[in-house]
Amino acid sequence: MVQKAERVSTSRSRSGKPVGNVTRGTTNPNRMRRLDRWLAGPQAWRLRAAVDPLVVDLGYGASPATAVELFERLQAVRSDVRVCGIEIEPDRVRTAKALERPGLSFHVGGFEVPVPGDPILVRAFNVLRQYEEADVAGIWGLVQSRLAPGGLFIDGTCDEIGRCVTWVALDRDRPLSLSFSVRFGSFELPSEVAERLPKALIHRNVAGEPIHAFLRAMDKAWLEVAPLASFGNRQRWTGMCRLLRDAGWPLQDGPSRWRLGEVTVAWDAVAPK
């Protein structure tokens, strides 16, 4: 049963109860492919360097399909990777248990991340969007406290079939970046990703906020490079990113990622005021 959204107290973990609320749990196979590609690409060094290659899929939903996909994709990076799927709803975990295998397991829990060891990667996708904005900082801090040195926590959101994806990446100390990844042909203006912004930003797309300025700058650059559309949307997106970088926006990636319909900007440039 889906639980009515309640304020989250991160001190609940001391009582032994999972921290969080039961959410809708909607998911679809291959929905997280764009994020998984980023984790297995520019972030793969974290998994390769980890003493313990432990990865957590936090709040995988009513179906464990995306947790299984994450396990299989990260095996290509490190064959001894361990992926733990965590869900607060026991029935979802009981269903997922049938898919367990060496390196893949499922557990009841919440943001306290009740697994042995410190994970190098934690993915929470389409989870925090169902909480209050005021709870985000506390939830972030709780999950960050569970990371291994060099670990990364991903708080992201996407549409139902993964054509439009956004995520915040955090290490143990602070948020690092905001990423967008979109399917070419699925939008008219880049700012349409605003519908899928993470909870920390979804209510901040208003005049005077940095995220609003960045989305407007994306649209402006996208329109300026419209002539490049004759060479394909990859070239147009790449041209947009070059204009953003030249305008002083601190992009953290380059053309090899831009060609995928992806762009990552430093968190400090878009963080809420």
C-alpha positions as CSV (number, residue, x, y, z in Angstrom):
1,M,0.0,0.0,0.0
2,V,1.3,3.4,-0.9
3,Q,1.8,5.6,2.2
4,K,0.6,9.2,2.3
5,A,3.7,11.4,2.1
6,E,4.9,12.3,5.6
7,R,7.8,14.4,6.9
8,V,10.9,12.2,7.3
9,S,12.8,12.1,10.5
10,T,16.3,10.7,9.8
11,S,16.5,9.8,13.5
12,R,14.1,6.9,12.9
13,S,17.0,4.7,12.0
14,R,17.8,4.4,15.8
15,S,14.5,2.7,16.3
16,G,15.3,0.0,13.8
17,K,12.5,1.0,11.4
18,P,13.3,1.9,7.8
19,V,13.6,5.6,7.2
20,G,11.2,6.8,4.6
21,N,7.7,6.3,3.2
22,V,6.2,3.6,0.9
23,T,5.9,5.2,-2.5
24,R,4.1,4.4,-5.7
25,G,6.9,2.3,-7.0
26,T,6.2,2.7,-10.7
27,T,9.0,1.6,-12.9
28,N,9.7,0.2,-16.4
29,P,12.5,-2.0,-17.8
30,N,15.4,0.0,-19.3
31,R,14.1,3.2,-17.7
32,M,17.5,4.0,-16.0
33,R,19.7,3.2,-19.0
34,R,21.0,6.8,-19.4
35,L,22.2,7.0,-15.8
36,D,23.6,3.5,-15.9
37,R,25.6,4.5,-19.0
38,W,27.1,7.4,-17.0
39,L,27.9,5.2,-14.1
40,A,29.6,2.7,-16.3
41,G,31.3,5.4,-18.3
42,P,32.9,8.5,-16.7
43,Q,32.1,7.3,-13.2
44,A,33.4,3.7,-13.7
45,W,36.7,4.7,-12.0
46,R,35.0,4.8,-8.7
47,L,33.9,1.2,-8.9
48,R,37.3,0.0,-10.3
49,A,39.1,1.7,-7.4
50,A,36.8,0.5,-4.7
51,V,38.1,-1.8,-2.0
52,D,34.6,-3.2,-1.7
53,P,32.6,-3.0,-5.0
54,L,29.2,-2.5,-3.3
55,V,26.4,-0.7,-5.1
56,V,22.9,0.1,-3.8
57,D,19.8,0.6,-5.8
58,L,17.7,2.4,-3.3
59,G,13.9,2.3,-3.8
60,Y,13.9,0.2,-7.0
61,G,10.1,0.1,-7.0
62,A,7.4,-2.5,-7.6
63,S,9.5,-4.4,-10.1
64,P,13.2,-5.2,-9.5
65,A,14.0,-5.0,-13.3
66,T,16.1,-1.8,-13.1
67,A,18.2,-3.3,-10.2
68,V,18.9,-6.4,-12.3
69,E,19.9,-4.2,-15.2
70,L,22.2,-2.1,-13.0
71,F,23.9,-5.3,-11.8
72,E,24.4,-6.6,-15.3
73,R,25.7,-3.3,-16.7
74,L,28.1,-2.8,-13.9
75,Q,29.4,-6.3,-14.2
76,A,31.0,-5.1,-17.4
77,V,33.0,-2.7,-15.3
78,R,33.9,-5.0,-12.5
79,S,32.9,-8.6,-12.5
80,D,32.9,-8.9,-8.7
81,V,30.4,-6.0,-8.2
82,R,27.7,-6.6,-5.6
83,V,24.4,-4.8,-6.1
84,C,21.9,-4.6,-3.2
85,G,18.3,-3.6,-4.1
86,I,16.6,-1.9,-1.2
87,E,12.8,-1.3,-0.8
88,I,10.8,-0.2,2.1
89,E,7.8,-2.3,1.1
90,P,8.4,-5.9,2.2
91,D,6.1,-7.4,-0.5
92,R,8.3,-5.9,-3.2
93,V,11.4,-7.4,-1.6
94,R,9.7,-10.9,-1.4
95,T,8.9,-10.7,-5.1
96,A,12.4,-9.7,-6.0
97,K,14.0,-12.5,-4.0
98,A,13.3,-14.9,-6.8
99,L,15.8,-13.0,-9.0
100,E,18.7,-13.1,-6.5
101,R,22.0,-14.6,-7.7
102,P,25.6,-14.3,-6.6
103,G,26.3,-10.6,-6.5
104,L,22.7,-9.5,-6.5
105,S,20.5,-9.4,-3.4
106,F,17.4,-7.6,-2.2
107,H,16.6,-6.1,1.3
108,V,13.9,-4.3,3.2
109,G,15.0,-0.8,4.2
110,G,15.1,2.9,3.5
111,F,17.4,5.8,3.5
112,E,19.5,4.4,6.3
113,V,20.8,1.9,3.7
114,P,20.8,-1.3,5.9
115,V,23.5,-3.3,4.1
116,P,26.8,-4.6,5.4
117,G,29.7,-2.5,4.3
118,D,29.9,1.0,2.8
119,P,28.6,1.4,-0.8
120,I,30.7,3.0,-3.5
121,L,27.6,3.9,-5.4
122,V,24.0,4.5,-4.3
123,R,21.3,5.2,-6.8
124,A,17.9,6.6,-5.7
125,F,15.8,7.3,-8.8
126,N,12.3,8.7,-8.8
127,V,12.3,8.4,-5.0
128,L,12.9,11.8,-3.5
129,R,10.4,13.4,-5.9
130,Q,7.7,12.0,-3.6
131,Y,9.0,13.7,-0.5
132,E,8.9,17.2,0.8
133,E,11.5,19.6,-0.4
134,A,12.3,20.4,3.2
135,D,13.3,16.7,3.8
136,V,15.8,16.6,0.9
137,A,18.9,17.9,2.8
138,G,18.4,15.5,5.7
139,I,17.8,12.5,3.4
140,W,20.9,13.5,1.4
141,G,23.0,13.7,4.5
142,L,21.8,10.4,5.8
143,V,22.7,8.5,2.6
144,Q,26.0,10.4,2.2
145,S,27.0,9.3,5.7
146,R,26.8,5.7,4.4
147,L,29.1,6.1,1.4
148,A,32.6,4.6,1.2
149,P,35.5,7.0,0.6
150,G,35.3,8.1,-3.1
151,G,31.6,7.0,-3.1
152,L,28.8,8.7,-5.0
153,F,25.1,9.2,-4.3
154,I,22.8,9.8,-7.2
155,D,19.4,11.4,-6.6
156,G,17.6,11.4,-10.0
157,T,14.3,11.6,-11.8
158,C,13.2,10.5,-15.2
159,D,10.1,10.1,-17.4
160,E,8.3,6.8,-17.6
161,I,10.5,5.3,-20.3
162,G,13.7,7.1,-19.7
163,R,13.8,9.6,-22.6
164,C,14.4,12.5,-20.2
165,V,16.6,12.1,-17.2
166,T,18.1,14.4,-14.6
167,W,20.2,13.7,-11.6
168,V,22.3,15.3,-8.8
169,A,25.6,13.6,-7.9
170,L,26.9,13.9,-4.3
171,D,30.0,12.6,-2.6
172,R,30.3,12.2,1.1
173,D,30.7,15.9,1.7
174,R,28.6,17.9,-0.8
175,P,26.6,17.9,-4.0
176,L,28.9,17.9,-7.0
177,S,26.9,18.3,-10.2
178,L,23.6,18.3,-12.0
179,S,23.3,16.2,-15.2
180,F,20.7,16.1,-18.0
181,S,20.3,13.3,-20.5
182,V,17.7,13.4,-23.2
183,R,16.6,11.5,-26.3
184,F,17.0,13.5,-29.4
185,G,13.7,14.2,-31.1
186,S,11.7,14.0,-27.8
187,F,11.7,17.7,-27.1
188,E,11.4,21.1,-28.8
189,L,13.4,23.1,-26.2
190,P,15.9,21.8,-23.7
191,S,14.1,23.5,-20.9
192,E,11.4,20.9,-21.1
193,V,13.6,18.8,-18.8
194,A,12.3,21.1,-16.0
195,E,9.4,18.7,-15.6
196,R,11.8,16.1,-14.4
197,L,14.1,18.1,-12.2
198,P,15.1,16.4,-8.9
199,K,13.1,17.5,-5.8
200,A,15.8,19.9,-4.7
201,L,15.2,22.0,-7.8
202,I,11.7,21.2,-9.2
203,H,10.2,24.2,-7.3
204,R,13.1,26.5,-8.1
205,N,12.5,27.0,-11.8
206,V,11.4,30.6,-11.3
207,A,13.0,33.9,-12.1
208,G,15.9,34.8,-9.9
209,E,16.9,31.2,-9.2
210,P,20.2,29.8,-10.8
211,I,18.5,26.7,-12.3
212,H,16.0,29.0,-14.1
213,A,18.9,31.0,-15.6
214,F,20.6,27.8,-16.7
215,L,17.6,26.4,-18.4
216,R,17.0,29.8,-20.2
217,A,20.6,29.8,-21.3
218,M,20.2,26.3,-22.7
219,D,17.1,27.4,-24.7
220,K,18.9,30.5,-26.0
221,A,21.9,28.5,-27.1
222,W,19.8,25.8,-28.6
223,L,18.0,28.3,-30.8
224,E,21.2,30.1,-31.8
225,V,22.7,26.9,-33.2
226,A,19.5,25.9,-35.0
227,P,21.4,25.9,-38.4
228,L,23.4,22.9,-37.2
229,A,20.2,20.9,-37.2
230,S,20.8,20.1,-40.8
231,F,23.8,18.0,-39.7
232,G,21.7,16.2,-37.0
233,N,20.7,16.8,-33.4
234,R,24.0,15.5,-32.1
235,Q,25.8,18.4,-33.8
236,R,23.2,20.9,-32.6
237,W,23.3,19.7,-29.0
238,T,27.1,19.8,-29.1
239,G,27.0,23.3,-30.5
240,M,24.6,24.3,-27.7
241,C,27.0,22.9,-25.0
242,R,29.9,24.8,-26.6
243,L,28.0,28.0,-26.4
244,L,27.1,27.4,-22.7
245,R,30.7,26.7,-21.9
246,D,32.0,29.7,-23.8
247,A,29.4,31.8,-21.8
248,G,31.0,30.8,-18.6
249,W,28.8,28.0,-17.4
250,P,31.0,25.4,-15.6
251,L,30.3,22.3,-17.6
252,Q,32.0,19.2,-16.3
253,D,32.0,17.0,-19.4
254,G,32.9,17.3,-23.0
255,P,31.9,16.4,-26.6
256,S,32.0,12.6,-26.0
257,R,29.2,13.0,-23.5
258,W,27.4,15.8,-25.4
259,R,27.0,13.6,-28.4
260,L,24.8,11.3,-26.3
261,G,22.4,14.1,-25.5
262,E,24.0,14.6,-22.1
263,V,25.4,17.6,-20.2
264,T,26.7,18.0,-16.7
265,V,27.1,21.3,-14.9
266,A,28.7,22.1,-11.5
267,W,26.2,22.1,-8.7
268,D,27.3,25.4,-7.3
269,A,26.1,27.1,-10.6
270,V,22.5,25.9,-10.3
271,A,22.1,25.3,-6.5
272,P,19.0,26.9,-4.9
273,K,19.5,30.3,-3.4
